[in-house]
Amino acid sequence: MSDARRLLIPAALALLALPGCQLSPVYAGGNASAPATLLADIAIAPIPERAGFMVRQALEDQFGLAVASPRYRLEIALDDQITAFGVRGDSSAARERRTLRARYRLVDAATGAVLVDDTAAADAGIDRVSSNFAVVAAETTALERLSVDLARQISARLARYARAAKG
C-alpha cells in the first residue's frame, strides 16, 4: 500500500466520524453569532501598568469594534513576574522566565452580576546575554507575545460562555 493511501484512509475515517461528535463552530453565523455579539458588547476596564496597556490593546484587537453603550464590563487584574534562573560561573542569571497571569471577570453593567470569573496565564523563556539592551528588548518582545496569548485565551473563554448561554 502506498504512503499516500496509508495516510488518506485514517483521514477519511476521521471525517466520517466528525458529524457524530456533534461539534459545531463557535462563530457559526459570523458577526451575528452569540460570541461575536457578546464580544462587541464588552467595555474593557483600564488595566494599570505597561503590561495592562498591552493586554487591553490585544483584547481590543480580538473583540473588534465595540458598541456605543456596552452591556458588559471586563475587569482584569494582572500579575507580571520575571524569574531569573540558570546561574553562570560569575553568579549571574543565564535565563529568565516571564509569566503573565490574568484574573478576569465579565460583569453585567446593569446589575453588577459577575457572569464569568476565570484566570488565564502564559509564560515565555528569555536568554540573558551580555547586552542589557538585548535583554530589555527580549523582555519587551516576550511581554507582547504574552499579551496576545492572554487576549486569545480570554476571548476564547468568553466566546464559549456566550455559546453556552445562548443554549
Helices and strands as residue ranges (DSSP letters): H 3-17, G 18-21, G 30-32, H 34-40, E 42-44, H 49-63, E 72-87, E 93-108, E 114-127, H 132-166
